[in-house]
């Protein structure tokens, strides 16, 4: 049982009772903001969004077993409602205050908090580190990329009080966000996966990105460990003042990495001369796995245990997922890396796809890269100009207004300004049996929709259940 009572929660959020509890003791088991995912006993926060008002789902929350509800509008509580209800002025502020209280509670258990940020690879690296940590204790990681102002408090509040490790992802799109999230989660170990051209609309340039990401290191206590990808001048400049205060390990420079083998199912590499394998594609994932190896060693986990846990990792969806779509002749193989994209991750994906030694036509379907601000046109033009550097890719299909403006159609390049059903059907006709297809684009492009069109067009009734699950959300 947790050490938070009903009154503890009320005080932590500076809340007021609308419906008081009948008991004094509350078994705190976390929070939820979606009644479809709520677990019995959790607090349900009724957030009001642009399209959904959580107050409309209070009865659903009660039926799902919510132990308490937190609201901002008392007039929307249903008549006869029996679940305890607290009202707050600002739901985001309230959940953040509660997260701070809970963070202090599991500090008493000496839970090690490993926080990860970076332009690319955050979620993948989180899963790899979580898998390694699980070798030596109870580790918690958010099941989704909960890395924003709401997601980080949810991650903290759903961490069991007796957890040995919390592996948390911190994201940003504007200056000051990493500092705020680091201050809330108070990391013991910080990891920076990369510095790239992401969120330039608010962060300005790579120097601005590096300064923002470096705040995770500034939040570390004296003597703590920071693990970063080495050789990034902007990042080195941003953390220069921290060099004498924390222990910084630089992957790829101080600790060399060498790729041993890369296939469409795994990547083998050496870390400081020791061999490791990760069940993922791409040199960039060898870098992500190396960060996990470094964290494991800091925590005192042996290399053999780290090797086993890297191979047992549960991977996030749409990060170079390999899916086969059966046809009447040869299967179509897709590499779904469509969770998100920026110029650096786009190039990494193309480089990985280009180096795959596979038979059949290679097709790269690329969607617009969003949130680039004033750099948008230049970055898309630069990427289009670089496409010919990937000689094994037979065809590039570019989707979105930015790519359409930047592209000059040719034998290898086709561009579409939109990505509606008609365009998806046209693209599907270009993908013949035996083809290998890379999907890469920003989340707003939702390129994974093409998978459904390909399945329908090929009448592949034996498609994997994992593939089908992508279209339900």
C-alpha positions in Angstrom: 0.0 0.0 0.0 1.2 3.5 -0.8 1.9 6.2 1.8 -0.5 8.7 0.2 -3.9 9.2 1.9 -6.9 11.0 0.5 -5.9 14.1 2.5 -2.2 13.8 1.3 -3.5 14.1 -2.2 -5.8 17.0 -1.5 -3.0 18.9 0.2 -0.5 18.2 -2.5 -2.7 19.6 -5.2 -4.2 22.4 -3.0 -7.6 21.0 -4.0 -11.1 21.1 -2.5 -13.6 18.3 -1.9 -16.7 18.1 -4.1 -17.5 14.6 -2.9 -15.6 13.7 0.2 -14.3 10.1 0.7 -15.9 7.8 3.2 -12.6 6.3 4.3 -9.3 8.0 5.3 -6.9 5.6 3.7 -6.3 5.5 0.0 -4.2 2.9 -1.8 -2.4 5.0 -4.4 -1.8 3.1 -7.6 -1.2 5.8 -10.1 -3.2 8.1 -12.4 -5.0 8.0 -15.7 -6.4 10.6 -18.1 -8.1 8.1 -20.5 -10.9 5.9 -19.2 -10.0 3.3 -21.8 -6.7 2.7 -20.1 -7.7 3.2 -16.4 -6.7 0.6 -13.9 -8.8 -0.1 -10.8 -8.0 2.3 -8.0 -6.3 4.9 -10.1 -7.0 8.7 -9.9 -8.8 9.9 -13.0 -7.9 13.5 -14.1 -10.7 15.0 -16.2 -8.6 17.1 -18.5 -10.4 19.4 -21.0 -8.8 19.3 -24.5 -9.6 20.8 -27.8 -11.8 17.9 -28.9 -12.5 15.9 -25.7 -13.7 17.0 -22.3 -12.7 14.5 -19.6 -15.7 15.6 -17.4 -17.9 13.8 -20.0 -16.3 10.5 -19.0 -16.6 10.6 -15.2 -19.2 7.8 -15.1 -17.0 5.7 -17.4 -14.1 6.3 -14.9 -16.3 5.2 -12.0 -17.4 2.0 -13.9 -13.7 1.3 -14.7 -12.9 1.4 -11.0 -11.4 4.8 -10.5 -10.6 5.4 -6.9 -10.9 9.2 -7.1 -11.6 11.9 -9.7 -10.0 15.3 -10.1 -12.0 17.9 -12.0 -12.0 21.6 -12.8 -15.8 22.1 -13.2 -18.1 21.0 -10.4 -21.2 21.5 -12.5 -20.3 18.5 -14.7 -20.3 15.9 -11.9 -23.2 13.5 -12.5 -26.1 13.4 -10.0 -25.6 10.5 -7.6 -21.9 10.2 -8.3 -20.3 8.2 -5.4 -16.6 8.3 -6.2 -14.6 10.9 -4.2 -14.1 14.0 -6.3 -11.5 16.8 -5.9 -11.7 20.1 -7.7 -8.7 22.2 -8.7 -8.2 25.4 -10.6 -5.7 24.1 -13.1 -5.5 20.3 -13.8 -2.0 20.5 -15.3 -0.7 22.4 -12.4 -2.4 20.0 -10.0 -1.0 16.8 -11.5 2.5 18.4 -11.6 2.3 19.2 -7.9 1.1 15.7 -7.1 4.0 14.3 -9.2 6.4 16.3 -7.2 5.0 14.9 -3.9 5.2 11.3 -5.3 8.7 11.8 -6.5 9.8 12.7 -3.0 8.0 9.6 -1.6 9.9 7.1 -3.8 13.1 8.9 -3.2 13.0 7.4 0.2 13.2 4.0 -1.5 16.5 5.2 -3.2 14.9 4.7 -6.6 17.5 5.4 -9.3 16.0 7.8 -11.9 17.6 7.7 -15.4 16.3 10.5 -17.6 16.9 10.5 -21.4 16.6 13.3 -23.9 17.8 14.0 -27.4 16.7 15.0 -30.8 16.4 11.4 -32.0 16.2 7.9 -30.4 14.8 8.9 -27.0 12.0 6.3 -26.8 14.2 3.5 -28.2 17.0 4.3 -25.8 14.5 4.4 -22.9 13.3 0.9 -23.8 16.8 -0.4 -24.1 17.9 1.1 -20.7 14.7 -0.2 -19.1 15.4 -3.7 -20.3 18.9 -3.6 -18.9 17.8 -2.2 -15.6 15.2 -4.9 -15.3 18.1 -7.4 -14.9 18.8 -6.2 -11.4 15.6 -4.9 -10.0 12.1 -3.6 -10.5 12.2 -1.1 -13.4 9.5 1.2 -14.6 9.2 2.9 -18.0 6.2 4.7 -19.5 4.5 2.4 -22.0 4.3 5.4 -24.4 6.4 8.4 -25.2 5.1 10.4 -22.3 7.7 13.1 -22.4 5.9 16.5 -22.3 4.5 18.7 -19.6 1.6 16.3 -19.0 3.4 13.0 -19.8 6.3 13.4 -17.4 4.0 13.9 -14.3 2.0 10.8 -15.5 5.2 8.8 -15.8 6.3 9.8 -12.2 2.9 9.1 -10.7 2.6 5.7 -12.3 6.0 4.6 -11.0 5.6 2.1 -8.1 6.9 3.4 -4.8 9.1 0.3 -4.4 10.6 0.6 -7.9 14.4 0.2 -8.1 14.6 2.2 -11.3 12.6 4.8 -13.2 13.6 5.3 -16.8 12.0 8.5 -18.1 12.0 10.3 -21.4 12.1 14.1 -21.5 11.0 16.0 -24.6 11.0 19.6 -25.6 9.8 21.9 -28.3 10.4 25.3 -26.6 13.2 26.8 -24.5 13.0 26.0 -20.8 11.0 22.8 -21.1 13.9 20.4 -20.3 14.9 22.5 -17.3 11.3 22.3 -15.9 11.0 18.6 -16.6 14.4 17.8 -15.2 13.7 19.8 -12.1 10.5 17.8 -11.6 11.9 14.4 -12.1 15.3 15.0 -10.5 17.5 12.5 -12.4 20.3 10.5 -10.9 21.7 9.6 -14.3 21.3 11.8 -17.5 21.5 10.5 -21.1 21.6 12.7 -24.2 21.1 10.5 -27.3 21.7 13.1 -30.0 21.7 16.8 -31.0 20.0 17.4 -34.3 17.8 19.8 -36.4 14.6 19.1 -34.5 12.0 21.7 -33.2 14.0 24.5 -34.9 10.8 26.6 -35.1 11.2 27.4 -31.4 14.8 26.4 -30.6 16.4 28.3 -33.5 19.4 26.2 -34.5 21.6 23.3 -33.4 23.2 25.5 -30.8 19.8 26.3 -29.3 18.9 22.6 -29.4 22.1 21.7 -27.6 21.6 24.4 -24.9 18.1 23.2 -24.3 19.1 19.5 -24.0 22.1 20.3 -21.8 19.7 21.4 -19.0 19.2 17.7 -18.1 22.9 17.6 -17.1 22.6 20.8 -15.2 19.9 19.2 -13.1 22.1 16.4 -11.9 23.5 16.3 -8.4 27.2 16.8 -7.9 29.2 13.6 -8.8 26.4 12.1 -10.8 26.9 10.4 -14.2 26.0 11.9 -17.6 26.2 9.8 -20.7 26.2 11.5 -24.1 27.1 10.9 -27.7 30.6 12.4 -28.2 31.9 14.6 -30.9 29.1 17.2 -31.0 30.7 20.6 -30.8 27.5 22.4 -29.9 26.8 20.0 -27.0 30.3 20.2 -25.7 30.1 24.0 -25.6 26.7 23.8 -23.8 28.0 21.5 -21.0 31.5 22.9 -20.6 30.6 24.4 -17.2 29.5 21.0 -15.9 32.7 19.1 -16.7 34.2 19.4 -13.2 30.9 18.8 -11.4 29.5 15.6 -13.0 31.1 12.5 -14.5 30.6 12.6 -18.3 31.0 9.6 -20.6 31.2 10.3 -24.3 30.0 7.4 -26.5 31.8 7.1 -29.8 34.8 9.2 -28.9 36.1 8.4 -25.4 34.3 5.0 -25.7 34.7 3.7 -29.3 32.0 1.9 -31.1 32.5 -0.3 -34.1 29.8 -2.0 -36.2 30.5 -5.7 -36.7 27.4 -6.8 -38.7 24.1 -5.1 -39.8 21.2 -7.1 -41.2 17.5 -6.4 -41.6 17.0 -8.2 -38.2 19.8 -7.2 -36.0 22.9 -5.0 -35.5 26.1 -6.2 -33.9 28.7 -3.8 -32.6 31.6 -3.5 -30.1 31.6 -1.2 -27.1 35.1 -0.4 -25.9 36.1 -3.6 -27.7 33.4 -5.8 -26.2 30.8 -7.3 -28.5 27.0 -6.7 -28.2 24.0 -7.3 -30.4 20.7 -5.5 -30.5 17.6 -6.8 -32.4 17.2 -3.7 -34.4 18.3 -2.2 -37.7 20.8 0.7 -38.2 24.0 2.2 -36.9 22.0 4.8 -35.0 20.5 1.9 -33.0 24.0 0.7 -32.2 24.5 4.1 -30.7 21.3 3.9 -28.8 22.2 0.5 -27.5 25.7 1.7 -26.5 24.1 4.3 -24.3 22.2 1.5 -22.6 25.4 -0.5 -22.1 27.1 2.5 -20.5 24.1 3.0 -18.1 24.2 -0.7 -17.2 27.9 -0.4 -16.4 27.4 2.7 -14.2 24.7 0.7 -12.3 27.1 -2.2 -11.8 25.4 -4.6 -14.2 27.7 -7.2 -15.8 28.2 -7.3 -19.6 26.7 -10.8 -20.0 23.5 -9.7 -18.3 23.5 -6.5 -20.4 23.9 -8.6 -23.6 20.9 -10.8 -22.6 18.7 -7.9 -21.8 19.5 -6.0 -25.0 18.2 -9.0 -27.0 15.1 -9.2 -24.8 14.1 -5.6 -25.2 10.4 -4.8 -25.9 10.6 -2.3 -28.8 8.3 0.7 -29.4 6.2 0.6 -32.5 7.1 2.3 -35.7 10.8 2.4 -35.1 12.0 0.4 -38.1 9.5 -2.3 -37.5 9.8 -5.1 -40.1 6.5 -6.2 -41.5 5.8 -8.7 -44.3 2.6 -8.3 -46.4 1.9 -11.5 -48.2 0.9 -11.5 -51.9 0.2 -14.3 -54.3 3.8 -14.3 -55.3 6.5 -12.6 -53.2 5.9 -10.7 -50.0 6.2 -7.0 -49.7 8.5 -6.1 -46.8 8.0 -2.8 -45.0 10.3 -1.1 -42.6 8.0 1.2 -40.6 10.0 4.0 -39.2 7.2 6.5 -39.4 6.8 7.5 -35.8 8.5 10.8 -36.4 11.2 12.5 -38.5 13.6 15.4 -38.6 16.6 15.9 -41.1 19.0 13.9 -39.0 16.7 10.9 -38.3 15.6 11.0 -42.0 19.2 10.7 -43.2 19.9 7.9 -40.6 16.9 6.0 -41.8 17.9 6.4 -45.5 21.4 5.4 -44.7 20.3 2.2 -42.9 17.8 1.3 -45.7 20.5 1.9 -48.4 23.0 -0.4 -46.7 20.6 -3.3 -46.3 21.7 -6.2 -48.5 18.4 -7.4 -49.7 16.9 -8.6 -53.0 14.0 -6.8 -54.7 13.2 -3.2 -55.5 13.8 -0.7 -52.7 11.3 2.1 -52.3 11.6 4.9 -49.8 8.3 6.7 -49.0 9.1 9.9 -47.2 6.8 12.4 -45.5 7.3 16.0 -44.7 9.4 17.0 -41.7 7.4 19.3 -39.5 8.3 22.0 -36.9 11.4 23.3 -38.8 10.2 26.9 -38.8 12.2 29.2 -41.1 14.5 26.3 -41.9 11.7 24.3 -43.5 12.3 25.0 -47.2 16.1 24.8 -46.9 16.0 21.5 -45.0 13.6 19.8 -47.4 15.6 21.0 -50.4 18.9 19.8 -48.8 17.4 16.4 -48.2 16.0 16.1 -51.8 19.4 17.1 -53.1 21.1 14.3 -51.1 18.8 11.5 -52.2 21.1 10.4 -55.0 23.7 9.5 -52.3 21.7 6.4 -51.6 22.4 4.4 -54.8 20.7 1.1 -53.8 17.3 2.8 -53.3 15.4 2.5 -56.6 12.6 4.9 -56.0 11.8 7.8 -53.7 8.2 8.7 -53.2 7.9 12.1 -51.4 4.7 13.1 -49.7 3.6 16.5 -48.4 3.6 20.1 -49.6 7.2 20.8 -48.4 8.7 17.9 -50.2 6.5 18.6 -53.3 7.9 22.2 -53.4 11.5 21.0 -53.1 11.4 18.0 -55.5 12.0 17.8 -59.2 10.3 14.6 -60.5 12.6 12.1 -62.2 12.9 8.4 -63.0 13.6 7.8 -59.3 11.7 10.6 -57.6 7.9 11.0 -57.5 6.2 13.7 -55.3 2.7 14.3 -54.0 1.6 17.4 -52.3 -1.1 15.6 -50.3 -1.5 12.2 -48.7 -5.2 11.5 -49.1 -6.8 8.1 -49.9 -6.5 8.7 -53.6 -2.8 9.4 -53.4 -2.3 6.4 -51.1 -4.0 4.2 -53.6 -1.7 5.5 -56.4 1.4 4.9 -54.3 0.2 1.4 -53.5 0.0 0.6 -57.2 3.7 1.4 -57.5 4.7 -1.1 -54.8 5.0 -4.5 -56.5 5.4 -7.9 -54.9 9.0 -8.5 -53.7 9.5 -4.8 -53.0 11.1 -3.5 -49.8 9.6 -0.3 -48.6 10.9 2.3 -46.0 8.3 4.5 -44.4 9.7 7.7 -42.7 8.0 11.0 -41.9 6.9 13.2 -39.1 4.1 12.0 -36.8 1.6 14.5 -38.3 1.9 12.8 -41.7 0.7 9.4 -40.4 2.5 7.5 -43.1 1.6 4.2 -41.6 -1.8 4.5 -43.2 -0.2 3.3 -46.4 0.1 -0.2 -44.8 -3.6 -0.6 -44.7 -3.9 0.4 -48.4 -1.2 -2.1 -49.3 -2.9 -4.9 -47.4 -6.2 -4.1 -49.1 -4.8 -3.7 -52.5 -3.0 -7.1 -52.2 -5.9 -8.8 -50.5 -3.4 -10.2 -48.0 -5.8 -11.8 -45.5 -2.9 -13.4 -43.6 -1.4 -10.1 -42.6 0.1 -10.1 -39.1 -2.1 -9.1 -36.1 0.6 -6.6 -35.1 0.2 -4.8 -38.4 -3.5 -4.6 -38.1 -3.3 -3.1 -34.7 -1.7 0.0 -36.1 -4.9 1.2 -37.7 -7.2 1.0 -34.6 -6.1 4.2 -32.9 
